[in-house]
Amino acid sequence: MEFLASSLLELITQTSTNLPPDVRAAMSIAAKEETPDTQAS
């Protein structure tokens, strides 16, 4: 059970932090379009 938990944690960590270049580009564009000084930005 401990192996499963550590494997799931590693999977979640990798999929949350190692984003493909196209996703990073889309997030960058979206961030630039947000209204400054709001919770969304």
mmCIF entry with sequence, helices, sheets and N, C-alpha, C, O atoms, coordinates in Angstrom:
data_MODEL
# 
_entry.id   MODEL 
# 
_entity.id                         1 
_entity.type                       polymer 
_entity.pdbx_number_of_molecules   1 
# 
_entity_poly.entity_id                      1 
_entity_poly.type                           'polypeptide(L)' 
_entity_poly.nstd_linkage                   no 
_entity_poly.nstd_monomer                   no 
_entity_poly.pdbx_seq_one_letter_code       MEFLASSLLELITQTSTNLPPDVRAAMSIAAKEETPDTQAS 
_entity_poly.pdbx_seq_one_letter_code_can   MEFLASSLLELITQTSTNLPPDVRAAMSIAAKEETPDTQAS 
_entity_poly.pdbx_strand_id                 A 
# 
loop_
_entity_poly_seq.entity_id 
_entity_poly_seq.num 
_entity_poly_seq.mon_id 
_entity_poly_seq.hetero 
1 1  MET n 
1 2  GLU n 
1 3  PHE n 
1 4  LEU n 
1 5  ALA n 
1 6  SER n 
1 7  SER n 
1 8  LEU n 
1 9  LEU n 
1 10 GLU n 
1 11 LEU n 
1 12 ILE n 
1 13 THR n 
1 14 GLN n 
1 15 THR n 
1 16 SER n 
1 17 THR n 
1 18 ASN n 
1 19 LEU n 
1 20 PRO n 
1 21 PRO n 
1 22 ASP n 
1 23 VAL n 
1 24 ARG n 
1 25 ALA n 
1 26 ALA n 
1 27 MET n 
1 28 SER n 
1 29 ILE n 
1 30 ALA n 
1 31 ALA n 
1 32 LYS n 
1 33 GLU n 
1 34 GLU n 
1 35 THR n 
1 36 PRO n 
1 37 ASP n 
1 38 THR n 
1 39 GLN n 
1 40 ALA n 
1 41 SER n 
# 
_struct_asym.id          A 
_struct_asym.entity_id   1 
# 
loop_
_struct_conf.conf_type_id 
_struct_conf.id 
_struct_conf.pdbx_PDB_helix_id 
_struct_conf.beg_label_comp_id 
_struct_conf.beg_label_asym_id 
_struct_conf.beg_label_seq_id 
_struct_conf.pdbx_beg_PDB_ins_code 
_struct_conf.end_label_comp_id 
_struct_conf.end_label_asym_id 
_struct_conf.end_label_seq_id 
_struct_conf.pdbx_end_PDB_ins_code 
_struct_conf.beg_auth_comp_id 
_struct_conf.beg_auth_asym_id 
_struct_conf.beg_auth_seq_id 
_struct_conf.end_auth_comp_id 
_struct_conf.end_auth_asym_id 
_struct_conf.end_auth_seq_id 
_struct_conf.pdbx_PDB_helix_class 
_struct_conf.details 
_struct_conf.pdbx_PDB_helix_length 
HELX_P HELX_P1 AA1 GLU A 2  ? THR A 17 ? GLU A 2  THR A 17 1 ? 16 
HELX_P HELX_P2 AA2 PRO A 21 ? GLU A 33 ? PRO A 21 GLU A 33 1 ? 13 
# 
_struct_conf_type.id          HELX_P 
_struct_conf_type.criteria    ? 
_struct_conf_type.reference   ? 
# 
loop_
_atom_site.group_PDB 
_atom_site.id 
_atom_site.type_symbol 
_atom_site.label_atom_id 
_atom_site.label_alt_id 
_atom_site.label_comp_id 
_atom_site.label_asym_id 
_atom_site.label_entity_id 
_atom_site.label_seq_id 
_atom_site.pdbx_PDB_ins_code 
_atom_site.Cartn_x 
_atom_site.Cartn_y 
_atom_site.Cartn_z 
_atom_site.occupancy 
_atom_site.B_iso_or_equiv 
_atom_site.pdbx_formal_charge 
_atom_site.auth_seq_id 
_atom_site.auth_comp_id 
_atom_site.auth_asym_id 
_atom_site.auth_atom_id 
_atom_site.pdbx_PDB_model_num 
ATOM 1   N N  . MET A 1 1  ? 0.824  -1.201 0.000   1.00 0.00 ? 1  MET A N  1 
ATOM 2   C CA . MET A 1 1  ? 0.000  0.000  0.000   1.00 0.00 ? 1  MET A CA 1 
ATOM 3   C C  . MET A 1 1  ? 0.868  1.265  0.000   1.00 0.00 ? 1  MET A C  1 
ATOM 4   O O  . MET A 1 1  ? 0.529  2.263  -0.637  1.00 0.00 ? 1  MET A O  1 
ATOM 5   N N  . GLU A 1 2  ? 1.977  1.207  0.715   1.00 0.00 ? 2  GLU A N  1 
ATOM 6   C CA . GLU A 1 2  ? 2.866  2.368  0.774   1.00 0.00 ? 2  GLU A CA 1 
ATOM 7   C C  . GLU A 1 2  ? 3.467  2.657  -0.602  1.00 0.00 ? 2  GLU A C  1 
ATOM 8   O O  . GLU A 1 2  ? 3.636  3.816  -0.981  1.00 0.00 ? 2  GLU A O  1 
ATOM 9   N N  . PHE A 1 3  ? 3.793  1.585  -1.354  1.00 0.00 ? 3  PHE A N  1 
ATOM 10  C CA . PHE A 1 3  ? 4.328  1.760  -2.711  1.00 0.00 ? 3  PHE A CA 1 
ATOM 11  C C  . PHE A 1 3  ? 3.303  2.450  -3.602  1.00 0.00 ? 3  PHE A C  1 
ATOM 12  O O  . PHE A 1 3  ? 3.652  3.333  -4.386  1.00 0.00 ? 3  PHE A O  1 
ATOM 13  N N  . LEU A 1 4  ? 2.042  2.051  -3.483  1.00 0.00 ? 4  LEU A N  1 
ATOM 14  C CA . LEU A 1 4  ? 0.981  2.667  -4.283  1.00 0.00 ? 4  LEU A CA 1 
ATOM 15  C C  . LEU A 1 4  ? 0.853  4.151  -3.953  1.00 0.00 ? 4  LEU A C  1 
ATOM 16  O O  . LEU A 1 4  ? 0.748  4.976  -4.860  1.00 0.00 ? 4  LEU A O  1 
ATOM 17  N N  . ALA A 1 5  ? 0.860  4.493  -2.690  1.00 0.00 ? 5  ALA A N  1 
ATOM 18  C CA . ALA A 1 5  ? 0.738  5.889  -2.272  1.00 0.00 ? 5  ALA A CA 1 
ATOM 19  C C  . ALA A 1 5  ? 1.903  6.721  -2.800  1.00 0.00 ? 5  ALA A C  1 
ATOM 20  O O  . ALA A 1 5  ? 1.697  7.826  -3.303  1.00 0.00 ? 5  ALA A O  1 
ATOM 21  N N  . SER A 1 6  ? 3.112  6.203  -2.688  1.00 0.00 ? 6  SER A N  1 
ATOM 22  C CA . SER A 1 6  ? 4.263  6.976  -3.175  1.00 0.00 ? 6  SER A CA 1 
ATOM 23  C C  . SER A 1 6  ? 4.245  7.078  -4.697  1.00 0.00 ? 6  SER A C  1 
ATOM 24  O O  . SER A 1 6  ? 4.643  8.103  -5.250  1.00 0.00 ? 6  SER A O  1 
ATOM 25  N N  . SER A 1 7  ? 3.790  6.033  -5.377  1.00 0.00 ? 7  SER A N  1 
ATOM 26  C CA . SER A 1 7  ? 3.687  6.081  -6.840  1.00 0.00 ? 7  SER A CA 1 
ATOM 27  C C  . SER A 1 7  ? 2.646  7.105  -7.285  1.00 0.00 ? 7  SER A C  1 
ATOM 28  O O  . SER A 1 7  ? 2.875  7.853  -8.235  1.00 0.00 ? 7  SER A O  1 
ATOM 29  N N  . LEU A 1 8  ? 1.516  7.139  -6.606  1.00 0.00 ? 8  LEU A N  1 
ATOM 30  C CA . LEU A 1 8  ? 0.479  8.122  -6.945  1.00 0.00 ? 8  LEU A CA 1 
ATOM 31  C C  . LEU A 1 8  ? 0.961  9.542  -6.680  1.00 0.00 ? 8  LEU A C  1 
ATOM 32  O O  . LEU A 1 8  ? 0.692  10.448 -7.469  1.00 0.00 ? 8  LEU A O  1 
ATOM 33  N N  . LEU A 1 9  ? 1.664  9.739  -5.584  1.00 0.00 ? 9  LEU A N  1 
ATOM 34  C CA . LEU A 1 9  ? 2.199  11.059 -5.274  1.00 0.00 ? 9  LEU A CA 1 
ATOM 35  C C  . LEU A 1 9  ? 3.184  11.500 -6.352  1.00 0.00 ? 9  LEU A C  1 
ATOM 36  O O  . LEU A 1 9  ? 3.159  12.654 -6.780  1.00 0.00 ? 9  LEU A O  1 
ATOM 37  N N  . GLU A 1 10 ? 4.043  10.597 -6.788  1.00 0.00 ? 10 GLU A N  1 
ATOM 38  C CA . GLU A 1 10 ? 5.004  10.911 -7.845  1.00 0.00 ? 10 GLU A CA 1 
ATOM 39  C C  . GLU A 1 10 ? 4.279  11.235 -9.156  1.00 0.00 ? 10 GLU A C  1 
ATOM 40  O O  . GLU A 1 10 ? 4.651  12.178 -9.855  1.00 0.00 ? 10 GLU A O  1 
ATOM 41  N N  . LEU A 1 11 ? 3.259  10.463 -9.484  1.00 0.00 ? 11 LEU A N  1 
ATOM 42  C CA . LEU A 1 11 ? 2.482  10.704 -10.700 1.00 0.00 ? 11 LEU A CA 1 
ATOM 43  C C  . LEU A 1 11 ? 1.822  12.075 -10.670 1.00 0.00 ? 11 LEU A C  1 
ATOM 44  O O  . LEU A 1 11 ? 1.887  12.812 -11.654 1.00 0.00 ? 11 LEU A O  1 
ATOM 45  N N  . ILE A 1 12 ? 1.195  12.423 -9.570  1.00 0.00 ? 12 ILE A N  1 
ATOM 46  C CA . ILE A 1 12 ? 0.531  13.723 -9.439  1.00 0.00 ? 12 ILE A CA 1 
ATOM 47  C C  . ILE A 1 12 ? 1.554  14.851 -9.522  1.00 0.00 ? 12 ILE A C  1 
ATOM 48  O O  . ILE A 1 12 ? 1.315  15.862 -10.183 1.00 0.00 ? 12 ILE A O  1 
ATOM 49  N N  . THR A 1 13 ? 2.679  14.681 -8.861  1.00 0.00 ? 13 THR A N  1 
ATOM 50  C CA . THR A 1 13 ? 3.734  15.703 -8.892  1.00 0.00 ? 13 THR A CA 1 
ATOM 51  C C  . THR A 1 13 ? 4.239  15.919 -10.308 1.00 0.00 ? 13 THR A C  1 
ATOM 52  O O  . THR A 1 13 ? 4.375  17.061 -10.747 1.00 0.00 ? 13 THR A O  1 
ATOM 53  N N  . GLN A 1 14 ? 4.518  14.839 -11.028 1.00 0.00 ? 14 GLN A N  1 
ATOM 54  C CA . GLN A 1 14 ? 5.042  14.956 -12.394 1.00 0.00 ? 14 GLN A CA 1 
ATOM 55  C C  . GLN A 1 14 ? 4.021  15.579 -13.339 1.00 0.00 ? 14 GLN A C  1 
ATOM 56  O O  . GLN A 1 14 ? 4.380  16.437 -14.145 1.00 0.00 ? 14 GLN A O  1 
ATOM 57  N N  . THR A 1 15 ? 2.762  15.168 -13.259 1.00 0.00 ? 15 THR A N  1 
ATOM 58  C CA . THR A 1 15 ? 1.760  15.702 -14.180 1.00 0.00 ? 15 THR A CA 1 
ATOM 59  C C  . THR A 1 15 ? 1.391  17.144 -13.849 1.00 0.00 ? 15 THR A C  1 
ATOM 60  O O  . THR A 1 15 ? 0.856  17.856 -14.699 1.00 0.00 ? 15 THR A O  1 
ATOM 61  N N  . SER A 1 16 ? 1.666  17.574 -12.642 1.00 0.00 ? 16 SER A N  1 
ATOM 62  C CA . SER A 1 16 ? 1.362  18.959 -12.257 1.00 0.00 ? 16 SER A CA 1 
ATOM 63  C C  . SER A 1 16 ? 2.498  19.919 -12.567 1.00 0.00 ? 16 SER A C  1 
ATOM 64  O O  . SER A 1 16 ? 2.267  21.118 -12.723 1.00 0.00 ? 16 SER A O  1 
ATOM 65  N N  . THR A 1 17 ? 3.706  19.417 -12.658 1.00 0.00 ? 17 THR A N  1 
ATOM 66  C CA . THR A 1 17 ? 4.859  20.311 -12.811 1.00 0.00 ? 17 THR A CA 1 
ATOM 67  C C  . THR A 1 17 ? 5.555  20.216 -14.158 1.00 0.00 ? 17 THR A C  1 
ATOM 68  O O  . THR A 1 17 ? 6.184  21.186 -14.582 1.00 0.00 ? 17 THR A O  1 
ATOM 69  N N  . ASN A 1 18 ? 5.468  19.112 -14.829 1.00 0.00 ? 18 ASN A N  1 
ATOM 70  C CA . ASN A 1 18 ? 6.139  18.936 -16.115 1.00 0.00 ? 18 ASN A CA 1 
ATOM 71  C C  . ASN A 1 18 ? 5.141  19.111 -17.248 1.00 0.00 ? 18 ASN A C  1 
ATOM 72  O O  . ASN A 1 18 ? 4.672  18.139 -17.839 1.00 0.00 ? 18 ASN A O  1 
ATOM 73  N N  . LEU A 1 19 ? 4.829  20.353 -17.537 1.00 0.00 ? 19 LEU A N  1 
ATOM 74  C CA . LEU A 1 19 ? 3.831  20.653 -18.557 1.00 0.00 ? 19 LEU A CA 1 
ATOM 75  C C  . LEU A 1 19 ? 4.479  20.739 -19.937 1.00 0.00 ? 19 LEU A C  1 
ATOM 76  O O  . LEU A 1 19 ? 5.604  21.221 -20.072 1.00 0.00 ? 19 LEU A O  1 
ATOM 77  N N  . PRO A 1 20 ? 3.760  20.266 -20.962 1.00 0.00 ? 20 PRO A N  1 
ATOM 78  C CA . PRO A 1 20 ? 4.287  20.353 -22.323 1.00 0.00 ? 20 PRO A CA 1 
ATOM 79  C C  . PRO A 1 20 ? 4.420  21.812 -22.766 1.00 0.00 ? 20 PRO A C  1 
ATOM 80  O O  . PRO A 1 20 ? 3.736  22.688 -22.236 1.00 0.00 ? 20 PRO A O  1 
ATOM 81  N N  . PRO A 1 21 ? 5.294  22.073 -23.732 1.00 0.00 ? 21 PRO A N  1 
ATOM 82  C CA . PRO A 1 21 ? 5.517  23.449 -24.196 1.00 0.00 ? 21 PRO A CA 1 
ATOM 83  C C  . PRO A 1 21 ? 4.250  24.153 -24.678 1.00 0.00 ? 21 PRO A C  1 
ATOM 84  O O  . PRO A 1 21 ? 4.096  25.353 -24.453 1.00 0.00 ? 21 PRO A O  1 
ATOM 85  N N  . ASP A 1 22 ? 3.340  23.432 -25.337 1.00 0.00 ? 22 ASP A N  1 
ATOM 86  C CA . ASP A 1 22 ? 2.125  24.083 -25.831 1.00 0.00 ? 22 ASP A CA 1 
ATOM 87  C C  . ASP A 1 22 ? 1.222  24.525 -24.682 1.00 0.00 ? 22 ASP A C  1 
ATOM 88  O O  . ASP A 1 22 ? 0.555  25.554 -24.780 1.00 0.00 ? 22 ASP A O  1 
ATOM 89  N N  . VAL A 1 23 ? 1.196  23.766 -23.611 1.00 0.00 ? 23 VAL A N  1 
ATOM 90  C CA . VAL A 1 23 ? 0.398  24.145 -22.444 1.00 0.00 ? 23 VAL A CA 1 
ATOM 91  C C  . VAL A 1 23 ? 1.022  25.349 -21.757 1.00 0.00 ? 23 VAL A C  1 
ATOM 92  O O  . VAL A 1 23 ? 0.314  26.271 -21.351 1.00 0.00 ? 23 VAL A O  1 
ATOM 93  N N  . ARG A 1 24 ? 2.333  25.347 -21.624 1.00 0.00 ? 24 ARG A N  1 
ATOM 94  C CA . ARG A 1 24 ? 3.025  26.497 -21.023 1.00 0.00 ? 24 ARG A CA 1 
ATOM 95  C C  . ARG A 1 24 ? 2.777  27.770 -21.843 1.00 0.00 ? 24 ARG A C  1 
ATOM 96  O O  . ARG A 1 24 ? 2.564  28.842 -21.276 1.00 0.00 ? 24 ARG A O  1 
ATOM 97  N N  . ALA A 1 25 ? 2.804  27.650 -23.172 1.00 0.00 ? 25 ALA A N  1 
ATOM 98  C CA . ALA A 1 25 ? 2.562  28.805 -24.042 1.00 0.00 ? 25 ALA A CA 1 
ATOM 99  C C  . ALA A 1 25 ? 1.138  29.323 -23.861 1.00 0.00 ? 25 ALA A C  1 
ATOM 100 O O  . ALA A 1 25 ? 0.923  30.532 -23.774 1.00 0.00 ? 25 ALA A O  1 
ATOM 101 N N  . ALA A 1 26 ? 0.175  28.420 -23.804 1.00 0.00 ? 26 ALA A N  1 
ATOM 102 C CA . ALA A 1 26 ? -1.222 28.827 -23.627 1.00 0.00 ? 26 ALA A CA 1 
ATOM 103 C C  . ALA A 1 26 ? -1.427 29.502 -22.273 1.00 0.00 ? 26 ALA A C  1 
ATOM 104 O O  . ALA A 1 26 ? -2.164 30.484 -22.175 1.00 0.00 ? 26 ALA A O  1 
ATOM 105 N N  . MET A 1 27 ? -0.783 28.983 -21.235 1.00 0.00 ? 27 MET A N  1 
ATOM 106 C CA . MET A 1 27 ? -0.902 29.597 -19.913 1.00 0.00 ? 27 MET A CA 1 
ATOM 107 C C  . MET A 1 27 ? -0.264 30.979 -19.892 1.00 0.00 ? 27 MET A C  1 
ATOM 108 O O  . MET A 1 27 ? -0.767 31.886 -19.229 1.00 0.00 ? 27 MET A O  1 
ATOM 109 N N  . SER A 1 28 ? 0.831  31.142 -20.608 1.00 0.00 ? 28 SER A N  1 
ATOM 110 C CA . SER A 1 28 ? 1.502  32.435 -20.675 1.00 0.00 ? 28 SER A CA 1 
ATOM 111 C C  . SER A 1 28 ? 0.608  33.474 -21.352 1.00 0.00 ? 28 SER A C  1 
ATOM 112 O O  . SER A 1 28 ? 0.498  34.609 -20.888 1.00 0.00 ? 28 SER A O  1 
ATOM 113 N N  . ILE A 1 29 ? -0.020 33.077 -22.440 1.00 0.00 ? 29 ILE A N  1 
ATOM 114 C CA . ILE A 1 29 ? -0.929 33.985 -23.153 1.00 0.00 ? 29 ILE A CA 1 
ATOM 115 C C  . ILE A 1 29 ? -2.102 34.361 -22.252 1.00 0.00 ? 29 ILE A C  1 
ATOM 116 O O  . ILE A 1 29 ? -2.470 35.532 -22.164 1.00 0.00 ? 29 ILE A O  1 
ATOM 117 N N  . ALA A 1 30 ? -2.681 33.378 -21.591 1.00 0.00 ? 30 ALA A N  1 
ATOM 118 C CA . ALA A 1 30 ? -3.828 33.639 -20.716 1.00 0.00 ? 30 ALA A CA 1 
ATOM 119 C C  . ALA A 1 30 ? -3.443 34.560 -19.565 1.00 0.00 ? 30 ALA A C  1 
ATOM 120 O O  . ALA A 1 30 ? -4.212 35.449 -19.198 1.00 0.00 ? 30 ALA A O  1 
ATOM 121 N N  . ALA A 1 31 ? -2.273 34.359 -19.000 1.00 0.00 ? 31 ALA A N  1 
ATOM 122 C CA . ALA A 1 31 ? -1.821 35.188 -17.882 1.00 0.00 ? 31 ALA A CA 1 
ATOM 123 C C  . ALA A 1 31 ? -1.647 36.642 -18.312 1.00 0.00 ? 31 ALA A C  1 
ATOM 124 O O  . ALA A 1 31 ? -1.945 37.555 -17.541 1.00 0.00 ? 31 ALA A O  1 
ATOM 125 N N  . LYS A 1 32 ? -1.170 36.862 -19.527 1.00 0.00 ? 32 LYS A N  1 
ATOM 126 C CA . LYS A 1 32 ? -0.976 38.221 -20.028 1.00 0.00 ? 32 LYS A CA 1 
ATOM 127 C C  . LYS A 1 32 ? -2.304 38.926 -20.288 1.00 0.00 ? 32 LYS A C  1 
ATOM 128 O O  . LYS A 1 32 ? -2.372 40.154 -20.258 1.00 0.00 ? 32 LYS A O  1 
ATOM 129 N N  . GLU A 1 33 ? -3.363 38.147 -20.545 1.00 0.00 ? 33 GLU A N  1 
ATOM 130 C CA . GLU A 1 33 ? -4.671 38.732 -20.843 1.00 0.00 ? 33 GLU A CA 1 
ATOM 131 C C  . GLU A 1 33 ? -5.500 39.018 -19.596 1.00 0.00 ? 33 GLU A C  1 
ATOM 132 O O  . GLU A 1 33 ? -6.554 39.646 -19.690 1.00 0.00 ? 33 GLU A O  1 
ATOM 133 N N  . GLU A 1 34 ? -5.040 38.568 -18.430 1.00 0.00 ? 34 GLU A N  1 
ATOM 134 C CA . GLU A 1 34 ? -5.775 38.816 -17.194 1.00 0.00 ? 34 GLU A CA 1 
ATOM 135 C C  . GLU A 1 34 ? -5.698 40.293 -16.817 1.00 0.00 ? 34 GLU A C  1 
ATOM 136 O O  . GLU A 1 34 ? -4.710 40.970 -17.099 1.00 0.00 ? 34 GLU A O  1 
ATOM 137 N N  . THR A 1 35 ? -6.739 40.769 -16.188 1.00 0.00 ? 35 THR A N  1 
ATOM 138 C CA . THR A 1 35 ? -6.756 42.139 -15.689 1.00 0.00 ? 35 THR A CA 1 
ATOM 139 C C  . THR A 1 35 ? -5.767 42.239 -14.526 1.00 0.00 ? 35 THR A C  1 
ATOM 140 O O  . THR A 1 35 ? -5.844 41.445 -13.588 1.00 0.00 ? 35 THR A O  1 
ATOM 141 N N  . PRO A 1 36 ? -4.838 43.200 -14.572 1.00 0.00 ? 36 PRO A N  1 
ATOM 142 C CA . PRO A 1 36 ? -3.855 43.324 -13.501 1.00 0.00 ? 36 PRO A CA 1 
ATOM 143 C C  . PRO A 1 36 ? -4.502 43.609 -12.143 1.00 0.00 ? 36 PRO A C  1 
ATOM 144 O O  . PRO A 1 36 ? -5.575 44.207 -12.063 1.00 0.00 ? 36 PRO A O  1 
ATOM 145 N N  . ASP A 1 37 ? -3.839 43.175 -11.099 1.00 0.00 ? 37 ASP A N  1 
ATOM 146 C CA . ASP A 1 37 ? -4.237 43.426 -9.714  1.00 0.00 ? 37 ASP A CA 1 
ATOM 147 C C  . ASP A 1 37 ? -5.616 42.872 -9.372  1.00 0.00 ? 37 ASP A C  1 
ATOM 148 O O  . ASP A 1 37 ? -6.351 43.477 -8.592  1.00 0.00 ? 37 ASP A O  1 
ATOM 149 N N  . THR A 1 38 ? -5.969 41.732 -9.947  1.00 0.00 ? 38 THR A N  1 
ATOM 150 C CA . THR A 1 38 ? -7.212 41.041 -9.579  1.00 0.00 ? 38 THR A CA 1 
ATOM 151 C C  . THR A 1 38 ? -6.853 39.672 -9.042  1.00 0.00 ? 38 THR A C  1 
ATOM 152 O O  . THR A 1 38 ? -5.712 39.234 -9.189  1.00 0.00 ? 38 THR A O  1 
ATOM 153 N N  . GLN A 1 39 ? -7.801 38.987 -8.423  1.00 0.00 ? 39 GLN A N  1 
ATOM 154 C CA . GLN A 1 39 ? -7.520 37.644 -7.918  1.00 0.00 ? 39 GLN A CA 1 
ATOM 155 C C  . GLN A 1 39 ? -7.180 36.699 -9.057  1.00 0.00 ? 39 GLN A C  1 
ATOM 156 O O  . GLN A 1 39 ? -6.370 35.788 -8.883  1.00 0.00 ? 39 GLN A O  1 
ATOM 157 N N  . ALA A 1 40 ? -7.779 36.899 -10.207 1.00 0.00 ? 40 ALA A N  1 
ATOM 158 C CA . ALA A 1 40 ? -7.517 36.028 -11.347 1.00 0.00 ? 40 ALA A CA 1 
ATOM 159 C C  . ALA A 1 40 ? -6.078 36.150 -11.827 1.00 0.00 ? 40 ALA A C  1 
ATOM 160 O O  . ALA A 1 40 ? -5.472 35.169 -12.258 1.00 0.00 ? 40 ALA A O  1 
ATOM 161 N N  . SER A 1 41 ? -5.532 37.368 -11.748 1.00 0.00 ? 41 SER A N  1 
ATOM 162 C CA . SER A 1 41 ? -4.164 37.541 -12.237 1.00 0.00 ? 41 SER A CA 1 
ATOM 163 C C  . SER A 1 41 ? -3.189 36.986 -11.238 1.00 0.00 ? 41 SER A C  1 
ATOM 164 O O  . SER A 1 41 ? -1.979 37.034 -11.463 1.00 0.00 ? 41 SER A O  1 
# 
